Amino acid sequence: MHLKNIRLQQFKNYKKEEVHFSEEINCFVGINGSGKTNLLDAIHYLCLTKSALNPIDNLNIKHEQNFFTVFGDFDLNGKEIEIRCLFESGKKKQVLKNGKAYDKMSEHIGLLPVVMIAPDDTSLIKDGSEERRKFFDNILCQLNRKYLENLIRYQHFLKQRNALIKQFAEKGRWNEELIEPYTREVIQLSKNIASTRQNFLQEYEPLLMEYYKIISGGQERISIQYESQCLQEDFEAAFRSNAQRDYLLRRSTMGIHKDDFVFQISEYPIKKFGSQGQQKSFIIALKLAQFMVFFKHLNTKPILLLDDIFDKLDDSRIEKLMKLVAEHEFGQLFITDARPERSQGILTRMDADCRFFFVNQGKIEGQPQ
């Protein structure tokens, strides 16, 4: 799979631009703030119908405008696919495949797999459990349509159950008969989703360990500990007996929205005991394992977006990552770099077609014809 071109209008700091890409390596160079990362985000929109950086569509419109469009032509295993993403303030976002609009955005998820490695990915280690759940949910939703449907249903019933609990608290009276249908759905969906997450880790974790060893050169053992009350035999009984606590706190206090994925090194949390280098290696390994899982399940190599990667890694890790690139481990790559001489020095040594695009305040210059 590869993206042949992209066409932007009023997207972030771009007024109107069109770019044609190499099937292998594409590098956007320019000073910080020029719009390099915005190009990666536009690709993310085409693949996943949303921004990787800002979930509010209105904030991705160019200043003083009221709409944006992102169009792109893909080659998916020899099949031509055009994706159009259109958003106008005050209206519903539209995504079209070959001219036909999706009824639901979720129908598009999984068609065009993408993996992005960005500077703020350390939040997966440093921030709370929600970030880690989002990461694994993002993977599973692209791989498993049933999982995506279950997650959407879970979020719906959880929201409805929480709204009822707040009503009960305001009225000072719990109504078991009224809340039971929502309780039943949340319990069953929690069990299904937690089971899928646990099974997925059995496939994912060995790939993570393999890439961590390659990137870090280290021998320390890493792992992921999935923590979920939903897998316990007495989960349903515990959930129901927790009603009084839910009532007092005005929300559902058990379910898969409370799960966590604890990243470990030598059986200790890497958040507390991992060095900066170990944490960086862990993050890259997480993303490369994600890439390989997509490749195995979807039978196509995802697009790989590397944002400011050279500036955040030491020479040793850059060398090992680029060795994987040189061995054609990946498919189409998009890379950003603020130092053209550095990226040109690294990438021109590769046995691959590499194109450089010079980005300057929303203008893309020097692109090949």
Residue pairs with C-beta under 8 A, 6 or more apart in sequence:
1 74
1 75
1 76
1 77
1 112
1 113
1 300
1 301
1 302
1 303
1 331
1 332
2 21
2 23
2 74
2 75
2 303
2 331
2 332
3 21
3 43
3 46
3 72
3 73
3 74
3 303
3 332
4 20
4 21
4 72
4 73
4 74
4 75
5 18
5 19
5 20
5 21
5 72
5 73
6 18
6 19
6 21
6 39
6 42
6 43
6 46
6 70
6 71
6 72
7 17
7 18
7 69
7 70
7 71
7 72
8 14
8 16
8 17
8 18
8 42
8 68
8 69
8 70
8 71
9 15
9 16
9 68
9 69
10 16
10 61
10 62
10 65
10 67
10 68
10 69
11 38
11 42
11 60
11 61
11 62
11 68
11 69
11 70
12 35
12 38
12 41
12 42
12 60
12 61
12 62
12 68
13 35
13 38
13 62
13 361
13 362
14 35
14 38
14 62
14 362
15 62
15 362
17 362
17 363
17 364
19 39
19 357
19 364
19 367
20 367
20 368
21 332
21 334
21 355
22 332
22 353
22 354
22 355
23 75
23 332
23 353
24 332
24 333
24 352
24 353
24 354
25 325
25 332
25 333
25 335
25 347
25 350
25 352
25 353
25 354
25 355
26 332
26 333
26 334
26 335
26 354
26 355
26 357
27 334
27 335
27 336
27 337
27 343
27 344
27 347
27 354
27 355
27 356
27 357
28 36
28 39
28 40
28 334
28 335
28 336
28 337
28 357
28 359
28 364
29 36
29 336
29 337
29 338
29 339
29 340
29 343
29 356
29 357
29 358
29 359
30 36
30 338
30 358
30 359
30 360
31 338
31 360
32 338
34 359
34 360
34 361
34 362
35 359
35 361
35 362
36 307
36 336
36 337
36 338
36 359
37 53
37 118
37 307
37 308
37 336
39 334
39 336
39 357
39 359
39 364
40 52
40 116
40 305
40 307
40 334
40 336
41 51
41 52
41 53
41 60
42 70
42 72
43 72
43 114
43 303
43 305
43 334
44 50
44 51
44 52
44 114
44 116
44 305
45 51
45 70
45 85
46 70
46 72
46 74
46 83
46 85
46 112
47 112
47 113
47 114
47 303
48 108
48 109
48 112
48 114
48 142
49 85
49 93
49 95
49 105
49 108
49 109
50 57
50 105
51 57
51 60
52 116
52 118
52 305
54 60
57 87
57 93
58 87
58 89
60 68
60 87
61 67
61 68
61 87
61 89
62 68
66 88
66 89
67 86
67 87
67 88
67 89
68 86
68 87
69 84
69 85
69 86
69 87
70 84
70 85
71 82
71 83
71 84
71 85
72 82
72 83
73 80
73 81
73 82
74 80
74 81
74 82
74 83
74 112
75 81
76 111
76 112
76 300
77 299
77 300
81 97
81 98
81 111
81 112
82 96
82 97
82 98
82 99
83 95
83 96
83 97
83 108
83 112
84 94
84 95
84 96
84 99
85 93
85 94
85 95
86 93
86 94
86 95
86 96
87 93
87 94
93 105
94 101
95 101
95 102
95 105
95 108
96 102
97 108
97 111
102 108
106 141
106 148
106 149
106 152
109 141
109 142
109 148
110 141
110 142
110 143
110 145
110 148
110 298
112 303
113 142
113 294
113 298
113 300
113 302
113 303
114 302
114 303
114 304
114 305
115 287
115 288
115 290
115 291
115 294
115 302
115 303
115 304
115 305
116 287
116 304
116 305
116 306
116 307
117 283
117 284
117 287
117 304
117 305
117 306
117 307
117 309
118 305
118 307
118 308
119 307
119 308
119 311
119 312
121 283
121 286
121 287
122 279
122 280
122 283
123 131
124 131
124 132
124 135
124 263
124 283
124 286
125 263
125 270
125 271
125 274
125 279
125 282
125 283
126 271
129 258
129 259
129 260
129 261
132 260
132 261
132 263
133 256
133 257
133 259
133 260
133 261
135 261
135 286
136 197
136 200
136 261
137 151
139 200
139 204
139 290
139 293
139 294
140 147
140 148
140 151
140 196
140 197
140 200
141 147
141 148
141 151
142 294
142 298
143 293
143 294
143 297
143 298
144 196
147 193
147 196
150 189
150 192
150 193
150 196
151 193
153 185
153 189
154 185
154 186
154 189
154 190
154 193
154 255
154 256
154 257
157 182
157 185
157 186
157 189
158 186
158 252
158 255
158 257
160 182
161 179
161 182
161 183
161 186
161 252
162 250
162 251
162 252
164 175
164 178
164 179
164 182
165 179
165 246
165 247
165 250
165 251
165 252
166 250
166 251
168 174
168 175
168 179
168 247
169 247
169 248
169 250
174 243
174 247
176 243
183 239
183 240
186 239
186 252
186 255
187 235
187 236
187 239
189 256
190 230
190 235
190 239
190 254
190 255
190 256
191 230
191 231
191 235
193 230
193 256
194 228
194 230
194 231
194 256
194 259
195 231
197 226
197 228
197 256
197 259
198 226
198 228
198 231
201 224
201 226
203 293
204 224
204 289
204 290
204 293
205 223
205 224
207 288
207 289
207 292
207 293
208 222
208 224
208 285
208 286
208 289
209 221
209 222
209 223
209 285
210 289
211 284
211 285
211 288
211 289
211 292
212 218
212 222
212 281
212 282
212 285
213 219
214 285
214 320
214 324
215 281
215 284
215 285
215 288
215 317
215 320
215 321
216 277
216 278
216 281
216 285
216 317
217 316
217 320
218 278
218 281
220 265
220 266
220 278
221 265
221 266
221 267
222 263
222 264
222 265
222 270
222 282
222 285
223 264
223 267
224 261
224 262
224 263
224 264
225 261
225 262
225 264
226 259
226 260
226 261
226 262
227 259
227 260
227 261
227 262
228 256
228 259
228 260
229 235
229 238
229 254
229 258
230 254
230 255
230 256
230 259
232 238
235 254
238 254
239 254
239 255
242 253
242 254
245 253
246 252
246 253
262 269
263 269
263 270
263 271
263 282
264 270
265 273
265 274
265 278
265 282
266 273
270 278
270 279
270 282
274 282
277 314
277 317
280 312
280 313
280 317
281 317
284 313
284 317
284 321
288 324
291 301
291 302
291 304
291 330
294 300
294 301
294 302
295 301
295 302
300 331
301 330
301 331
301 332
302 331
303 331
303 332
303 333
303 334
304 330
304 331
304 332
304 333
304 334
305 333
305 334
306 333
306 334
306 335
306 336
307 336
308 336
308 337
308 338
309 318
309 321
309 335
309 336
309 337
310 318
310 335
310 337
310 339
310 342
310 343
310 346
311 337
311 338
311 339
313 321
318 346
322 346
322 350
324 330
325 333
325 350
325 352
326 349
326 350
326 351
326 352
328 352
335 343
335 347
337 343
340 356
340 358
343 356
344 356
347 354
348 354
355 367
355 368
356 366
357 364
357 365
357 366
357 367
358 364
358 365
358 366
358 367
359 365
